[in-house]
Amino acid sequence: MTSKNSDFAPVLTRAAEAETASDPSSVMTLLADSDTTGGLLTSYRSTFAKGAVGAPAHFHTRAAEMFYVIDGSLQVLVDQEIKVLNAGDFLLVPPHTPHAFAAAPGCEADVLFTFTPGMARFDYMRLLNRVMRGEASFQEIKDSAERFDNHYVDSPVWNAALNANA
């Protein structure tokens, strides 16, 4: 079988060979990044422990972000609304839409994330991992907003939801 898109070859990531990035409450399995997909998409899988916060409120200017819940439940901010996604649920967040996510209260979550078009998101995950280990500063994340198309915003709605679950 040949690829219909000459910009990249078929991508196969074996579970046993996938790079992972983790913090005390989640593991991200890096599946396909923009450099291997001709820029079409980036995809990774995250597993969240009970009570784990995934990402604070942010938006992307160039990428749409897709969430597919494999197992458990994920609490998601979409603009100014909190939604709970359960196993089998799918959500597409368009560019410029503030969003955030965490394991739903009392739940674990296993989620497949896909961004289109793809960007070098794995470098962002690696940076987050270095920050969690104390090897990089939060300022480096702030300074990387344009590079990784990750723009943090304040969300009183999200902050209230997190505080209610604490």
C-alpha positions in Angstrom: 0.0 0.0 0.0 1.4 3.4 -0.9 0.7 6.8 0.7 -1.6 9.1 -1.3 0.2 12.1 0.4 3.8 12.3 -0.7 4.7 14.5 2.3 5.0 11.6 4.7 4.9 7.8 4.9 2.3 5.8 6.9 2.9 6.3 10.6 2.8 3.3 13.0 3.7 3.8 16.6 4.0 0.6 18.7 2.8 1.0 22.3 6.0 -0.6 23.5 8.2 1.9 21.6 6.2 5.1 22.2 7.9 7.9 24.1 6.2 8.9 27.3 6.2 12.0 29.4 4.8 11.9 32.9 4.2 13.9 36.1 2.9 12.5 39.4 -0.7 12.4 38.2 -0.6 11.7 34.5 1.2 9.9 31.7 1.3 11.1 28.1 2.1 8.6 25.4 3.4 10.5 22.3 1.9 8.8 19.2 2.5 11.0 16.1 3.9 14.5 15.8 3.8 17.0 12.9 7.2 16.0 11.7 6.1 12.5 11.0 2.6 13.4 9.6 3.5 16.0 7.0 2.1 18.6 9.4 -1.4 17.2 9.2 -1.8 16.3 12.8 -0.3 15.6 16.2 -1.7 12.9 18.5 -1.0 11.6 22.0 -2.8 9.7 24.7 -3.0 10.8 28.3 -4.0 8.9 31.3 -5.0 10.9 34.4 -5.2 9.8 38.0 -8.2 10.7 40.1 -8.2 14.4 40.7 -5.5 15.1 38.1 -5.5 18.5 36.4 -4.6 18.2 32.7 -4.2 21.8 31.5 -5.2 25.2 32.7 -7.4 27.5 30.5 -5.8 28.2 27.2 -6.6 28.4 23.5 -4.8 27.7 20.2 -4.9 30.2 17.3 -4.0 27.7 14.5 -5.0 24.3 15.7 -8.3 22.6 16.5 -8.0 20.1 19.4 -9.9 16.9 19.5 -10.7 14.9 22.6 -11.8 11.2 22.6 -12.4 9.6 26.0 -11.3 6.0 25.9 -12.1 5.3 29.5 -13.2 7.2 32.7 -14.5 10.8 32.7 -12.9 14.1 31.8 -14.1 17.5 32.9 -13.6 20.1 30.2 -14.0 23.8 30.0 -15.3 24.9 26.6 -15.4 28.7 26.3 -17.4 29.5 29.5 -19.1 26.1 29.9 -18.1 23.1 31.9 -18.8 19.7 30.3 -18.1 16.2 31.5 -17.1 13.7 28.8 -17.4 10.0 29.5 -16.0 6.9 27.8 -16.8 7.0 24.1 -17.5 10.8 24.0 -15.8 13.0 21.4 -15.2 16.8 21.5 -13.7 19.1 18.9 -12.6 22.5 20.1 -12.0 25.0 17.3 -9.2 27.5 17.2 -9.5 30.6 19.4 -11.9 28.8 21.9 -10.7 28.8 25.5 -10.6 25.4 27.0 -9.1 23.4 29.9 -9.4 19.9 31.2 -8.9 17.6 34.2 -10.1 14.2 35.3 -13.7 14.6 36.4 -14.2 14.7 40.2 -13.6 11.2 41.7 -12.7 9.7 38.3 -9.6 8.7 36.3 -9.5 9.4 32.6 -7.8 7.9 29.6 -8.0 10.3 26.6 -6.8 10.5 23.0 -5.9 14.0 22.0 -5.4 15.1 18.3 -4.4 18.5 17.0 -4.9 19.5 13.4 -3.0 20.9 11.8 -0.1 19.4 13.6 2.6 21.3 15.4 5.7 20.3 17.3 3.6 19.5 20.4 5.9 16.8 21.6 8.6 19.4 22.3 5.9 21.2 24.4 5.2 18.0 26.3 8.9 17.6 26.9 9.2 21.2 28.2 6.3 20.6 30.6 8.1 17.4 31.8 11.3 19.4 32.4 9.3 22.1 34.4 7.7 19.3 36.5 11.3 18.0 37.3 12.5 21.5 38.1 14.9 21.6 35.1 13.0 24.5 33.4 11.0 27.4 34.6 7.3 28.4 34.1 8.7 31.4 32.3 9.9 29.1 29.5 6.4 27.9 29.0 5.1 31.4 28.9 7.8 32.4 26.4 6.9 29.4 24.2 3.3 30.5 23.6 3.7 31.4 19.9 6.0 28.5 19.1 3.6 25.9 20.5 0.4 27.8 19.8 -0.6 27.5 23.5 -2.0 30.8 24.8 -3.0 30.7 28.5 -6.0 32.8 29.7 -7.7 33.4 33.0 -11.0 31.6 33.5 -13.0 32.3 36.6 -15.4 29.6 35.5 -12.6 27.0 35.4 -11.0 28.2 38.6 -14.3 27.9 40.4 -14.9 24.4 39.1 -11.4 23.3 40.2 -11.9 24.9 43.7 -15.3 23.2 44.0 -13.6 19.8 43.4 -10.7 20.4 45.8 
